């Protein structure tokens, strides 16, 4: 059974129950519960889980002092293990996200090598943009210096950045990368 058909079957059963019917009457709730948004959130959580698991596994390989482990130094810049583990986690998560977004969330029908390569490049480009905006700029500037005193270290920061990243990436996926092409209207004679 296709994932969308399964979702619709569960949706119709759950929202036939009185409490859940009332929930649908709240403005905006029905739109939030549509398949595309819900599947994006589910796969977004799974993508974040892939990122966190790979990040944690890579850091476990480095031992308990992974946050301060320096791999090499160029000038005054220390390239830390943390940077490498985050890059590996990001690459694995983005690859997982592309496949699930293409197949299940936005149900891309793009075909042909040139079109698919363009789709992949757009997807990875948008994810690179969100990485630079959120994981690098926001993490370094806002979270490290402004919110750095809330405790929890890199994990609290990573969770906050993940929430903002998921929102940005949904907008990029829906309106840019997997944007549904309007079917050309038949010429009137």
N, C-alpha and C positions, 0 to 999 in steps of 0.2 A: 504494500500500500504506500502511495506517495506521502511524503511528510505533510504536504499541504492538506491533502484529503483527510489524513489522520487528525490534524489540528482542527479542521472544520467539524469533524465528527465529535471530537471532545468538546469543542466550543459550544456546539448546539445542545449537547447534553447538559453541560455545566450551567449554561445561561438560560436553561429552561426552568431552573430552580428559582423559586421566589426571591430569595435574598440577592442572587446574582442578577436576576432580571432588573431589580431596583438599582443595582450597581450600574447597569448599562444606561440608566436614565440620567446619570450625572454627566453634565456636559464634558465632552472630550474623552470620556472613558472608553466608549465604543471604538473610537478611532485608535486609541492606544492599544487596544486588544486585538487589532487586526493582525492577520498572519504575518505580514512583512515586518511590522514593528516587533512583535513577540519573537519571531524567529531571529531577528537581528539581535535582540537582547539576549536570547538563549545562546546564540553562537558568539556574541560579544563576550558573555561570561566565560564560555569555553575557550575563546581566544585568549582572554585574560588569564585563565587557568593555565593554558599552554605556556604563556609568557612567564608566569610565576613559577611553574614547575621547572621549566628549563633554567630560569634564573637561579632558583634555589639549588638545583642539581649541579649547575656549573660552579656555584659558590661553595657547595659542599666539597667539591673536588679540591678547592683551594685551601680548605681548612677553616678553623674558626676565626682567623685574622684576615679573612678575605677583603674586608672593607679597606684595609690599609696596605694590602699586598701590591707592590709596584712591579710591573713586568719589565718595563724599561723606561729610561728617561731620555728626553730630547730637549736639550737646553735646560730650561727651568720647569718644563712640563713633565710630570710623572704620569705615564700611561698605566693606570691601575687595572688589576684583575676585574674590578667591578665594572669598568667600561666594556671590557671584552665580554663578560658574562651577560651584560645587558644587551649588547649588540647581537649575540647569538640568540638570546631569548626573543628579541624583536624580530629577527629574521624568521625564526620558526613560527612565531605567532602570526606574522603577516602572511606567510605562505598558507597556513591553516585558514586564516580569515579569507584570503582570496578564494580558495576552493569552496568554502562553505557559503560565502556571499554569492559567488557565481552560481552555484548549483541550487542552493536552498532558499536564500533570502530574496535576492533580486531576480532569480531564475533567468539569468542571461541567456539569450538565444544567439549571441554573437557567434559567427562561424567564419571560417577562413583564417589562414595563418596570420595575415596582416592585421585583421580586425582583432583577433585574440591577443596578439602581441601588443597592439595599441591599448587594449583593455588592461592587460597585465601591467604595462608601463604606467598607465594612468593610476591604477590601483596602488602600485608600489610608490609612485610619485606622491600621491595624496597621503599615504601612510608615512612617507619620509617627511613630508611637510608637517604632519601632526607630531612626529617624533621630534623634529626641530622646535616646533612651537611649544609643545607640552613637556616632553621628557627632557629637553635641553634648556630652552629659554625659561619656561615657567618653573621647572624644577630648580634650576640654578638660581634664578632671581627671586621668585616669590616664595617658593616652599622652603628653600634652604635658609634664606635670610629673614623672611618675615614670619613664617610659620614653623621654623626649625626648632623653636623652643617648646612645642607641644609634646615632644617625646615620641618614642616609637621608632626613631631612626629612619632608615631607607624604606622600610615597609609601609609606614603611614604615608610618606611622601609618594610612594609608588601607587598606592591605592587611590589617593586623591587625583593624581595625574591620570590614572586609568579611567576614571569616571569622565573627566573632560575629554579625553581621547576618544572614548566610545561615542560620545555625542557628536564631536567633529567628524569622525569617520562615517557615521550614519548619513550625515548631511552630504558629505562628499560622495558616498556610494550611491545614494538615491538620486541626487540631482546632477551629478557630473559623470561618474564612471559607468554606472549601470542604468543611466537614464533611458527610459523607454522611448524609443523612436516613434514619432507619430507616423501612422500608416499614410502613405500618399493617397490623397483623394483622387478618385477617378475623374478624369476630365469630362466635363459635361459637354455634350454635343449639341 
